[in-house]
Amino acid sequence: MTRRPAPPLPPPKARRHLRETAALTQTQLASRVGVTPGTVRAWESGRTTPRGRKRDAYAKLLKTLADEETARRTTQTSHPESALEADSAPEPTSGSESAPARKPLPHEPDPVPESAPGSAPESVPESVPESTLEPAPAPEPGPEPVPEPVPEARPAPVALTPAQAFDALYEFGAPALVRQTYLLTGRREQAREAVERAFQAAWEHWPEVARDRDPVGWVRATAYEYALSPWQRLRPRHRRPEPPPADPGDRTLLNTLLRLPPRHRRTLVLYDGVGLDLPETAAETEASTPTAANRLLRAREAVAGRLPALADPQVLHRRLAELASNERLGAARPHAVRGDGERRARFWTRAAIAFTAALVGTTALTVRTAPTHYEPPVSPGQAVRGVPPRAAQGSLSDEELELRHKLRDQLQHGPERLSPRLE
C-alpha cells in the first residue's frame, strides 16, 4: 500500500501574504481550517509544518486564496487599460450622440469606410485630380544600414553544489548575524555559538532552506530562538560575566537593551536594527502585526526614557549599527561549521540507534525470562499442636545388636528347598 503524497504548500511568507491579501485574520483562517490561531501563527512563521488532514485543508484553502488573488489581479490589469482608452478619447459635445472616431496614428493608413453588403463600390469623385491617383514615386535608396554587432554568447552559469551554496550563504550572512545576536544577548561567545548552531540546523535542512525566499531570515530566526532560550541561564558560562564594551555610550545602550523583555528586544533589533518592515517583523517573532507594533513602541519608549538622545528612530538605527560594528566578533570557517554539524548529527544518530538497540535487547530478555504461567507463592509454615514430635533413632541395645548379627550370618536366600522322600 503506497501513501498519497502530501499536497505542496507555499513558503511561510507567501502564506501570510495570501491571508492578508484576502483580508483574513489568523483567527478566521484558523476557524476555517479547524485549528487554533497559535497553530496558524506557527505555520506562517515556518516553525512548524501541517500534516495529515490539516495539511490538506490548509493547502486547499491557500490554493483558493491564490486563485482569487490571480483573478483579482487579472481584473485590475484589464480595467486600467479600458480606463486609459476612455480617458484618451475626447469627450462628446452636448449635441452629439456618440464620440468622434479615434485619430489614426502616423504609421496607420486612413480608415476605409466599409460598404454595405450587396452594394457596388463607390466611384472616385470627379473633383479629385488625376495626379493624386497615380502611385507615389519610389523613395531613393539610402545608405545601407550597418548590421548591429551580435553579442557574444555568455557561458551558462555553473550550478553550485550544496556545500558551495551553503558556504556562500554562510560567508554572506554569518558576520552580520553574529553582530545582531550580540545585541540580543550581550555575550560574544553565546552569539557566535547561536549563529553556528543555526547554520548547522540549516545544513541539516538544506533542501528546505535552499528553496526558501529568504534563507538568511530562516537562519536568523533559528539563531534568535537559540540565543533567547531560557535554558541558556542554566549553563555555567552564563554565570560568568563578560567584559562590557569599552565605550561608555555603548555600554549604557547595551545595558538598556538587556533590560528590555526578550520579545521587545527582539522586535526592536529586527525593526530598528536589521531594518525589516512591520509585517515581516511580526511574522518572524510569531506575533500579529498590532502586537509587534505595540512591542516596538514600548521598547522605543523604554530606550528613550533612559537615553533621550535616541528618541529619533534614525538615530537609534545608527547607534545600534555602531554598537554592533564596534565589537570584533569573528565567525568560524564554513567547512568547520559543516563538519561540526555532521559530527553532531552522527553522534546523535548513533546514540539513538544504541538506545533503540538497548531497549530492544532489554525487551527481548524480559520476554525470554518472564514466567509463562502463574506460580502461587509458598505459604509460610505454621506450628501444628497435638501431634507428638517424631523421635530420632537412637543407639541399639545389646539384644538388638545380637539379633542383627544373627540375621547377617544366616543365608540370605531363605531356607533350603524341601524334597520328598519315600519311606
C-alpha positions in Angstrom: 0.0 0.0 0.0 1.5 3.3 -1.1 1.0 6.6 0.8 -0.6 9.5 -1.1 2.0 12.4 -1.5 1.3 15.4 0.7 0.0 18.5 -1.2 2.6 21.2 -1.7 2.5 24.4 0.4 3.8 27.8 -0.5 6.6 29.3 1.7 5.6 30.7 5.1 5.8 34.4 3.9 3.6 33.6 0.9 1.0 32.0 3.2 0.9 35.1 5.3 0.7 37.3 2.2 -2.2 35.3 0.8 -4.1 35.6 4.1 -3.5 39.3 4.4 -4.5 39.9 0.8 -7.8 38.1 1.4 -8.4 40.3 4.5 -8.5 37.4 6.8 -7.2 37.3 10.4 -5.4 34.4 11.9 -8.4 33.6 14.0 -10.7 33.5 10.9 -8.2 31.3 9.0 -7.8 29.0 12.0 -11.6 28.6 12.3 -11.9 27.7 8.6 -9.1 25.1 8.8 -10.1 23.8 12.2 -7.1 24.7 14.3 -6.1 27.3 16.9 -4.7 30.8 16.0 -1.4 29.8 17.5 -1.0 26.9 15.1 -1.7 29.2 12.2 0.9 31.7 13.5 3.5 28.8 13.8 2.7 27.7 10.2 3.1 31.3 8.8 6.4 31.7 10.6 7.8 28.4 9.4 8.4 26.9 12.8 6.0 24.0 12.2 4.5 22.3 9.2 0.9 21.0 9.0 0.4 17.3 8.4 -2.4 14.9 7.6 -5.9 16.2 7.0 -5.0 19.6 8.4 -2.3 20.0 5.7 -4.8 19.0 3.0 -7.4 21.6 4.3 -4.7 24.3 4.7 -3.3 23.7 1.2 -6.8 23.7 -0.4 -7.7 27.0 1.3 -4.4 28.6 0.3 -5.0 27.4 -3.3 -8.4 29.0 -3.2 -7.0 32.3 -1.9 -4.2 32.2 -4.6 -6.8 31.7 -7.4 -8.9 34.6 -6.0 -5.9 36.8 -5.9 -4.9 35.9 -9.5 -8.4 36.6 -10.7 -8.5 39.9 -8.9 -5.1 40.9 -10.5 -6.4 39.9 -13.9 -9.4 42.1 -13.4 -7.3 45.0 -12.2 -4.9 44.6 -15.1 -7.7 44.7 -17.7 -9.6 47.6 -16.1 -6.8 50.2 -16.2 -6.4 49.7 -20.0 -10.1 50.4 -20.6 -10.0 53.4 -18.3 -6.9 54.7 -20.2 -8.7 54.4 -23.6 -11.7 56.2 -22.2 -9.5 59.0 -20.9 -7.6 59.4 -24.1 -10.8 59.7 -26.2 -12.2 63.3 -26.4 -15.4 63.9 -24.6 -18.5 64.2 -26.8 -20.2 67.6 -27.2 -23.6 68.3 -25.8 -25.4 68.0 -29.1 -23.7 64.8 -30.4 -24.9 61.3 -29.8 -21.6 59.5 -30.0 -17.9 60.3 -29.5 -15.8 61.1 -32.7 -13.6 58.4 -34.2 -10.1 57.9 -33.0 -7.5 59.9 -34.9 -5.2 57.5 -36.8 -1.6 57.2 -35.8 1.1 58.4 -38.3 2.0 54.9 -39.3 -1.5 53.7 -39.8 -3.4 54.1 -43.1 -6.5 56.1 -43.4 -9.6 54.1 -42.5 -11.6 53.0 -45.5 -15.4 53.0 -44.9 -16.9 49.6 -45.2 -19.5 49.2 -47.9 -22.9 47.7 -47.3 -23.3 44.1 -48.4 -24.6 43.9 -52.0 -23.8 47.5 -52.9 -21.3 48.4 -55.7 -18.1 50.2 -54.8 -18.4 54.0 -54.8 -16.7 55.7 -57.8 -14.0 58.2 -57.4 -15.3 61.8 -57.4 -14.6 63.9 -60.4 -13.2 66.7 -58.4 -10.1 64.7 -57.4 -7.2 65.4 -59.7 -5.6 62.6 -61.6 -2.2 63.3 -60.1 -3.5 62.1 -56.8 -4.5 58.8 -58.2 -1.0 58.0 -59.6 1.2 55.8 -57.4 3.8 57.7 -55.4 7.3 57.6 -56.7 9.6 55.0 -55.0 11.9 56.5 -52.4 15.5 56.9 -53.4 17.8 54.2 -51.9 19.6 55.5 -48.9 22.8 54.2 -47.3 22.7 50.6 -46.3 22.1 50.0 -42.6 25.1 48.9 -40.7 24.4 45.5 -39.1 24.5 45.6 -35.3 27.2 43.5 -33.7 26.0 40.2 -32.5 26.5 39.9 -28.7 28.9 37.2 -27.7 27.3 34.2 -26.2 27.8 34.1 -22.5 28.6 30.8 -20.9 25.8 29.2 -18.9 26.1 29.7 -15.2 27.7 26.7 -13.4 25.4 25.1 -10.9 26.8 25.1 -7.3 26.9 22.1 -5.2 25.0 22.1 -1.9 28.3 22.6 0.0 29.4 25.5 -2.1 25.9 27.2 -1.9 26.0 26.7 1.9 29.5 28.2 2.2 28.4 31.2 0.1 25.4 31.8 2.3 27.5 31.4 5.5 30.1 33.9 4.3 27.4 36.4 3.3 25.2 36.3 6.4 27.3 34.9 9.3 29.2 38.1 10.3 26.1 40.3 10.3 24.1 37.7 12.2 26.8 37.4 14.9 26.7 41.1 15.5 22.9 41.2 15.6 22.7 38.3 18.0 25.2 40.1 20.2 22.7 42.9 20.6 20.2 40.4 21.9 22.4 38.6 24.4 25.3 40.9 25.2 27.6 37.9 25.2 30.1 37.3 22.4 30.6 33.6 22.7 26.9 32.9 23.1 26.1 35.0 19.9 28.8 33.1 18.0 27.6 29.7 19.2 23.9 30.6 18.4 24.8 31.5 14.8 26.9 28.4 14.3 24.1 26.2 15.7 21.6 27.9 13.4 23.7 27.3 10.3 24.2 23.7 11.4 20.4 23.3 11.5 20.2 25.0 8.1 22.7 22.4 6.7 20.6 19.6 8.2 17.5 21.0 6.5 19.3 22.4 3.4 16.8 21.4 0.7 14.1 23.4 2.6 16.5 26.3 3.3 17.7 26.4 -0.3 14.2 26.8 -1.6 13.2 29.5 0.9 12.7 33.0 -0.4 14.9 34.4 2.4 17.5 31.8 3.6 19.2 34.4 5.8 15.9 35.1 7.5 15.4 31.4 8.2 18.9 31.2 9.8 18.3 34.5 11.7 15.1 33.2 13.2 16.7 30.0 14.3 19.7 31.8 15.8 17.5 34.2 17.8 15.4 31.4 19.1 18.6 29.6 20.3 20.1 32.7 21.8 17.0 33.8 23.7 16.2 30.3 25.0 15.6 30.2 28.8 17.8 27.2 29.1 20.8 29.4 28.4 20.6 30.7 32.0 21.3 27.2 33.4 24.7 27.0 31.6 27.8 27.6 33.7 29.0 30.1 31.0 26.0 32.3 31.7 27.1 32.7 35.4 30.5 34.3 34.4 30.1 37.9 33.3 31.8 39.1 30.1 33.7 42.3 29.9 31.4 45.2 28.8 32.1 47.5 25.8 34.9 50.0 26.2 32.9 53.0 25.2 30.6 54.3 28.0 27.9 55.2 25.5 27.9 51.7 24.0 27.9 50.2 27.5 24.8 52.2 28.5 23.0 51.4 25.3 23.8 47.6 25.7 22.6 47.6 29.3 19.4 49.4 28.2 18.7 46.7 25.6 19.4 43.9 28.0 16.9 45.3 30.5 14.1 45.1 27.9 11.9 41.9 27.8 13.2 39.4 25.3 10.3 39.8 22.9 10.5 43.6 22.9 14.3 43.4 22.5 14.0 41.1 19.5 11.3 43.3 17.9 13.4 46.4 18.3 16.5 44.7 16.9 14.6 43.4 13.9 12.8 46.6 13.0 15.3 49.3 14.0 18.5 47.3 13.8 18.1 44.9 10.9 15.6 47.1 9.0 12.7 44.8 8.4 9.2 46.1 7.9 6.4 45.6 10.4 4.7 42.6 8.8 8.0 40.7 8.4 9.0 41.5 12.0 5.6 40.2 13.2 6.0 37.0 11.2 9.5 36.3 12.4 8.5 36.9 16.1 5.3 34.8 15.6 3.0 37.7 16.6 0.3 39.7 14.9 1.1 43.0 13.3 -0.6 45.1 16.0 1.2 43.1 18.7 4.6 43.7 17.0 3.8 47.4 16.7 2.9 47.6 20.4 6.1 45.9 21.4 8.1 48.2 19.2 6.6 51.3 20.7 7.1 50.1 24.2 10.7 49.2 23.5 11.3 52.7 22.0 9.8 54.4 25.0 12.0 52.4 27.4 15.1 53.3 25.4 14.1 56.9 25.0 13.3 57.2 28.7 16.9 56.3 29.7 18.6 57.7 26.6 16.6 60.7 25.4 19.1 61.3 22.5 17.9 58.0 20.9 14.2 59.1 20.7 14.6 59.5 16.9 14.3 56.1 15.1 17.0 57.1 12.6 19.5 57.9 15.4 18.6 54.7 17.2 19.2 52.7 14.0 22.6 54.3 13.5 23.6 53.8 17.2 22.6 50.1 17.0 24.7 49.6 13.9 27.7 51.4 15.6 27.3 49.3 18.7 27.3 46.0 16.7 30.2 47.1 14.5 32.5 48.3 17.4 32.8 44.7 18.6 35.2 42.4 16.8 33.1 39.3 16.5 34.6 36.7 14.3 32.9 33.6 12.9 34.3 30.1 12.2 35.0 28.9 8.7 32.1 27.4 6.8 33.7 24.0 6.4 34.3 23.8 10.1 30.6 24.6 10.8 29.5 22.0 8.4 31.9 19.4 9.9 30.7 20.1 13.4 27.1 19.8 12.4 27.7 16.5 10.6 29.7 15.1 13.6 26.9 16.2 16.0 24.3 14.6 13.7 26.3 11.3 13.5 26.7 11.3 17.3 23.0 11.7 18.0 22.1 9.2 15.3 24.4 6.6 16.8 23.1 7.4 20.3 19.6 6.9 19.1 20.5 3.6 17.4 22.3 2.4 20.5 19.4 3.4 22.8 17.0 1.6 20.5 19.1 -1.5 20.4 19.4 -1.5 24.2 15.7 -1.1 24.5 15.0 -3.9 22.1 17.5 -6.2 23.9 16.0 -5.4 27.3 12.6 -6.2 26.0 13.7 -9.4 24.4 15.5 -10.5 27.6 12.4 -9.7 29.7 10.2 -11.7 27.3 12.6 -14.6 27.4 13.0 -14.8 31.2 9.4 -13.9 32.2 7.3 -16.8 33.6 4.7 -18.2 31.2 2.3 -19.5 33.9 1.2 -18.5 37.3 3.1 -20.0 40.2 1.4 -19.4 43.6 3.7 -18.3 46.3 4.7 -20.8 49.1 2.7 -20.2 52.2 4.7 -19.7 55.4 5.0 -22.6 57.8 2.7 -22.8 60.8 3.2 -24.8 64.1 0.8 -27.8 64.5 -0.2 -28.7 68.0 -1.4 -32.1 69.4 0.9 -34.3 67.3 4.0 -35.8 69.2 7.2 -34.9 67.6 9.0 -37.6 65.7 11.8 -39.0 67.8 15.1 -39.6 66.2 16.7 -43.1 66.0 19.0 -43.8 69.0 21.7 -46.4 69.7 20.9 -50.1 69.5 20.7 -52.2 72.6 22.6 -55.5 73.2 19.7 -57.6 72.2 19.1 -55.7 69.0 22.8 -55.9 68.1 22.8 -59.7 68.7 19.7 -60.1 66.5 21.3 -58.1 63.8 24.4 -60.2 63.8 22.4 -63.4 63.6 20.4 -62.2 60.7 23.5 -61.2 58.8 25.2 -64.6 59.5 22.3 -66.6 58.1 21.8 -67.3 54.4 20.1 -64.6 52.6 18.5 -67.0 50.1 15.9 -68.3 52.6 15.5 -71.8 53.9 16.7 -74.9 51.9 14.3 -76.4 49.4 12.4 -79.4 50.7 12.4 -82.5 48.5 10.0 -85.5 49.0 11.4 -88.9 50.1 10.0 -92.4 50.2 9.8 -94.2 53.5 
